[in-house]
Amino acid sequence: MNIKSSIAIALASTVCFASGVLAATGPKTPQEFAAAYMKAVNEKDKAALDKLRYPLKGKSAMQEMMDAMSDADVTAGTKYTKFEILNVEPGMDKPVMGPDGLFYIPNLPVTNTLKLTSETENSKSSTSFPIGVKDGVYYQVAIEEAKGVSVPFQFGWQRFTPPTSKWSVMMPNEAEPGRAALEKQGGKPVAEDADAYGVVKNTASIKTTQHWFRCGEEGKRINDEANKETYRVACTTYEPETLKEWFSDPAKNLSEAVDSAVRRDDGKLIQQKDITLGNSPGKEFEIRQKDGTLCLGRVYWINDALFELTVESKKVQPDLDSANKFLSSLQLYL
């Protein structure tokens, strides 16, 4: 089974469920379930969706993230036009790694995969998730934490070199979700793939690839409730034609990178200044986000690539020593 598709299907099934006793009646076949689910989404009936989802025993940071995504889908007015009942992919009952580095399993035995399609005159999109049966009634399957499945994670300051890269930074912990978790999920090839940590590829008229890596403050996982700081580094590269047409001016690129960071969280730019790393230009900046989070960052234009380092702190007194240790640590190996 393709590791990325298995994670996507598992994550897509993580949703919020209403508390209380499930009704004794409900869809008796996958087709009845699909029709009921489509009707509930199309009518924005969240109460009906709650009844179609099998309840979890607890919640997690990933659960809350998927709740928000599910709610956004309904709020956006998605209209599904058809469904397909597919066979179960091999390994659906096995623990699957979430983006938090923890492992999850279905909270019901999976009987089928439901694929829903939304098609209009100008666009087409689809989503898939597993369904299962309990006491003769079909439900949308959620995932819950796989008890007893854990892997080591390296806490503490360390120099991190992304796979297949020629640069490194100091991070307060290893980059999430952690090498051991990636190896457990898909073996060494996955742990040695930079895409497994975080990647955004733009294949439209502006063709770019951004790899990003992040972790929480020293000694804490990024989704730990006690974690108040996020350390993130990203490297964006550009196809030759994109670079020539859109990104030939380093000074402009850096200014636009800072502006983008301000707009991203509806923030306010407190200060910025020009800096350098060797012979490469850069900018140092400070942003106060709308929710009060302080963002400290640096951006550099090096060898036709954009490097971005940020520390987002929700602390009353941010750890400036740790922030500076990270922000000043970028090294390149040419």
VOVEXKE-15343 format. One record per residue (C-alpha): residue number from 0; residue in one letter; x negated, y, z. Coordinates in pm, whole numbers. Last residue first. Example, Ala and Ser with C-alpha at 12.3 -4.5 7.8 and 13.67 -1.06 7.14 Angstrom:
# VOVEXKE-15343
R seq type   east  north     up
R   1    S  -1367   -106    714
R   0    A  -1230   -450    780
END
This chain:
# VOVEXKE-15343
R seq type   east  north     up
R 333    L  -2841   2378   -106
R 332    Y  -2760   2288    254
R 331    L  -2527   2556    389
R 330    Q  -2478   2658    752
R 329    L  -2176   2815    919
R 328    S  -2229   2860   1295
R 327    S  -2142   3225   1357
R 326    L  -1765   3174   1378
R 325    F  -1794   2867   1601
R 324    K  -2026   3007   1866
R 323    N  -1842   3339   1841
R 322    A  -1512   3175   1929
R 321    S  -1671   2980   2214
R 320    D  -1815   3297   2367
R 319    L  -1491   3489   2305
R 318    D  -1274   3245   2498
R 317    P   -953   3445   2465
R 316    Q   -821   3622   2777
R 315    V   -441   3611   2778
R 314    K   -474   3287   2585
R 313    K   -276   3222   2266
R 312    S   -596   3204   2061
R 311    E   -636   3153   1686
R 310    V   -998   3102   1580
R 309    T  -1073   3144   1213
R 308    L  -1344   3048    963
R 307    E  -1289   3100    590
R 306    F  -1538   3006    316
R 305    L  -1461   3115    -41
R 304    A  -1664   2954   -318
R 303    D  -1849   3114   -611
R 302    N  -2191   3038   -461
R 301    I  -2097   3192   -127
R 300    W  -1816   3440    -68
R 299    Y  -1775   3460    309
R 298    V  -1480   3504    543
R 297    R  -1490   3557    920
R 296    G  -1214   3534   1175
R 295    L  -1060   3616   1509
R 294    C   -683   3565   1533
R 293    L   -506   3677   1849
R 292    T   -160   3526   1902
R 291    G     99   3783   2006
R 290    D    395   3626   1823
R 289    K    362   3871   1532
R 288    Q     -8   3801   1489
R 287    R   -281   4031   1613
R 286    I   -564   4017   1361
R 285    E   -940   4063   1402
R 284    F  -1185   4064   1113
R 283    E  -1538   3986    996
R 282    K  -1607   4018    627
R 281    G  -1858   3850    399
R 280    P  -2125   3896    137
R 279    S  -2390   3632     58
R 278    N  -2762   3713     69
R 277    G  -2816   3537    400
R 276    L  -2475   3540    559
R 275    T  -2349   3895    534
R 274    I  -2108   4125    717
R 273    D  -1858   4397    625
R 272    K  -1618   4508    896
R 271    Q  -1260   4450   1005
R 270    Q  -1028   4580   1275
R 269    I   -683   4544   1425
R 268    L   -505   4405   1121
R 267    K   -142   4347   1217
R 266    G     32   4016   1165
R 265    D    325   3878    968
R 264    D    172   3533   1009
R 263    R     51   3483    651
R 262    R     45   3854    575
R 261    V   -266   3927    782
R 260    A   -453   3619    661
R 259    S   -364   3710    300
R 258    D   -502   4061    349
R 257    V   -828   3914    481
R 256    A   -859   3684    177
R 255    E   -768   3972    -56
R 254    S  -1053   4181     83
R 253    L  -1295   3892     39
R 252    N  -1190   3829   -321
R 251    K  -1216   4198   -404
R 250    A  -1574   4213   -278
R 249    P  -1661   3891   -465
R 248    D  -1528   4018   -804
R 247    S  -1502   3734  -1063
R 246    F  -1199   3575   -900
R 245    W   -906   3591  -1144
R 244    E  -1017   3532  -1502
R 243    K  -1368   3391  -1460
R 242    L  -1297   3189  -1147
R 241    T   -976   3050  -1291
R 240    E  -1153   2948  -1613
R 239    P  -1435   2783  -1416
R 238    E  -1202   2593  -1176
R 237    Y  -1215   2736   -827
R 236    T  -1335   2624   -485
R 235    T  -1182   2701   -146
R 234    C  -1358   2603    177
R 233    A  -1167   2607    503
R 232    V  -1259   2623    872
R 231    R  -1010   2614   1158
R 230    Y  -1038   2638   1536
R 229    T   -706   2641   1721
R 228    E   -671   2770   2076
R 227    K   -416   2725   2357
R 226    N   -429   2349   2415
R 225    A   -237   2248   2729
R 224    E     55   2109   2529
R 223    D   -195   1886   2343
R 222    N   -132   1909   1970
R 221    I   -489   2019   1887
R 220    R   -647   1762   2111
R 219    K   -825   1911   2411
R 218    G  -1181   1894   2551
R 217    E  -1308   2211   2385
R 216    E  -1028   2407   2219
R 215    G   -829   2239   1945
R 214    C   -946   2113   1607
R 213    R   -941   2206   1240
R 212    F  -1062   2114    892
R 211    W   -963   2257    556
R 210    H  -1030   2168    194
R 209    Q   -898   2412    -64
R 208    T   -890   2330   -435
R 207    T   -805   2594   -692
R 206    K   -649   2626  -1036
R 205    I   -464   2953  -1093
R 204    S   -233   2880  -1387
R 203    A    -79   2592  -1191
R 202    T   -286   2306  -1051
R 201    N   -321   2433   -695
R 200    K   -471   2171   -467
R 199    V   -432   2189    -91
R 198    V   -642   1956    124
R 197    G   -659   1843    485
R 196    Y   -856   1579    673
R 195    A   -797   1290    434
R 194    D   -897   1503    135
R 193    A  -1258   1506    259
R 192    D  -1282   1133    186
R 191    E  -1546    950    393
R 190    A  -1295    849    661
R 189    V  -1072    711    385
R 188    P  -1351    501    233
R 187    K  -1443    374    583
R 186    G  -1114    193    639
R 185    G   -758    302    584
R 184    Q   -579    369    911
R 183    K   -845    243   1151
R 182    E  -1112    438    966
R 181    L   -904    756    972
R 180    A   -840    716   1345
R 179    A  -1211    660   1413
R 178    R  -1307    966   1207
R 177    G  -1083   1207   1397
R 176    P   -739   1355   1327
R 175    E   -866   1622   1360
R 174    A  -1220   1758   1328
R 173    E  -1452   1657   1611
R 172    N  -1439   1875   1918
R 171    P  -1561   2230   2001
R 170    M  -1678   2271   1638
R 169    M  -2017   2383   1504
R 168    V  -2011   2424   1127
R 167    S  -2148   2240    824
R 166    W  -2224   2274    454
R 165    K  -2325   2054    162
R 164    S  -2006   1850    137
R 163    T  -1938   1485     46
R 162    P  -1756   1434    379
R 161    P  -1731   1747    592
R 160    T  -2038   1821    811
R 159    F  -1949   1882   1174
R 158    R  -2198   2000   1433
R 157    Q  -2080   1904   1778
R 156    W  -1928   2070   2084
R 155    G  -1723   1838   2301
R 154    F  -1462   1568   2249
R 153    Q  -1511   1271   2019
R 152    F  -1193   1069   1974
R 151    P  -1167    696   2038
R 150    V   -874    497   1898
R 149    S   -540    400   2047
R 148    V   -267    148   1979
R 147    G   -123     20   2307
R 146    K    213    179   2248
R 145    A    292    272   1890
R 144    E    450    615   1918
R 143    E    794    629   1765
R 142    I    912    644   1407
R 141    A   1261    719   1286
R 140    V   1482    498   1072
R 139    Q   1792    647    911
R 138    Y   2078    426   1021
R 137    Y   2283    133    892
R 136    V   2544    -35   1115
R 135    G   2580   -413   1159
R 134    D   2454   -417   1516
R 133    K   2145   -223   1410
R 132    V   2042   -186   1045
R 131    G   1748     -3    892
R 130    I   1664    289    664
R 129    P   1329    414    540
R 128    F   1270    758    386
R 127    S   1236    910     40
R 126    T   1262   1265    -93
R 125    S   1323   1400   -441
R 124    S   1291   1712   -651
R 123    K   1412   1835   -989
R 122    S   1432   2189  -1123
R 121    N   1582   2419  -1384
R 120    E   1920   2268  -1471
R 119    T   1952   2117  -1125
R 118    E   1844   1788   -974
R 117    S   1816   1686   -610
R 116    T   1716   1322   -579
R 115    L   1744   1092   -279
R 114    K   1533    778   -241
R 113    L   1636    536     34
R 112    T   1385    271    137
R 111    N   1528    -59    256
R 110    T   1547   -302    549
R 109    V   1315   -139    803
R 108    P   1319   -291   1151
R 107    L   1417     -8   1384
R 106    N   1202    236   1585
R 105    P    948    236   1302
R 104    I    584    248   1420
R 103    Y    348    535   1504
R 102    F    -24    589   1554
R 101    L   -185    903   1695
R 100    G   -433   1114   1497
R  99    D   -210   1422   1510
R  98    P   -142   1401   1136
R  97    G     31   1067   1195
R  96    M   -138    729   1162
R  95    V     77    429   1071
R  94    P    131    122   1289
R  93    K    257   -171   1079
R  92    D    625   -239   1008
R  91    M    611    -60    672
R  90    G    319   -283    571
R  89    P    453   -386    233
R  88    E    693   -132     78
R  87    V   1059   -199    145
R  86    N   1274   -238   -163
R  85    L   1455     63   -307
R  84    I   1812    192   -284
R  83    E   1842    486   -523
R  82    F   2038    807   -473
R  81    K   2198   1082   -679
R  80    T   2289   1452   -679
R  79    Y   2140   1587   -358
R  78    K   2213   1952   -286
R  77    T   1956   2135    -73
R  76    G   2109   2441     94
R  75    A   1793   2588    245
R  74    T   1939   2534    592
R  73    V   1952   2160    533
R  72    D   1589   2133    423
R  71    A   1480   2376    696
R  70    D   1643   2156    960
R  69    S   1448   1855    838
R  68    M   1121   2048    837
R  67    A   1183   2178   1190
R  66    D   1262   1830   1316
R  65    M    946   1706   1146
R  64    M    734   1946   1348
R  63    E    915   1856   1669
R  62    Q    847   1488   1611
R  61    M    481   1561   1539
R  60    A    450   1739   1874
R  59    S    614   1440   2036
R  58    K    960   1332   2141
R  57    G   1106   1044   2342
R  56    K   1330    739   2326
R  55    L   1420    800   1964
R  54    P   1775    787   1836
R  53    Y   1881    619   1509
R  52    R   1989    881   1261
R  51    L   2329    870   1091
R  50    K   2509   1021   1388
R  49    D   2271   1319   1391
R  48    L   2333   1374   1020
R  47    A   2708   1406   1088
R  46    A   2641   1674   1350
R  45    K   2405   1851   1108
R  44    D   2682   1898    849
R  43    K   2517   2118    587
R  42    E   2785   2009    338
R  41    N   2529   1879     89
R  40    V   2328   1723    371
R  39    A   2629   1543    522
R  38    K   2760   1423    183
R  37    M   2419   1290     81
R  36    Y   2387   1103    411
R  35    A   2734    948    382
R  34    A   2671    831     24
R  33    A   2333    686    117
R  32    F   2475    507    423
R  31    E   2758    354    222
R  30    Q   2504    232    -36
R  29    P   2280     86    234
R  28    T   2578   -113    364
R  27    K   2793   -105    677
R  26    P   2788    271    726
R  25    G   2922    366   1070
R  24    T   3139    246   1353
R  23    A   3035    159   1707
R  22    A   2940    521   1773
R  21    L   2600    572   1925
R  20    V   2588    654   2294
R  19    G   2436    988   2394
R  18    S   2160   1213   2268
R  17    A   2156   1356   1917
R  16    F   1860   1263   1701
R  15    C   1578   1472   1558
R  14    V   1379   1346   1261
R  13    T   1071   1143   1173
R  12    S   1153    957    853
R  11    A    954   1194    629
R  10    L    650   1121    843
R   9    A    665    748    773
R   8    I    722    801    402
R   7    A    433   1049    378
R   6    I    203    826    580
R   5    S    280    527    357
R   4    S    233    741     43
R   3    K   -109    856    163
R   2    I   -225    505    249
R   1    N   -121    348    -83
R   0    M      0      0      0
END
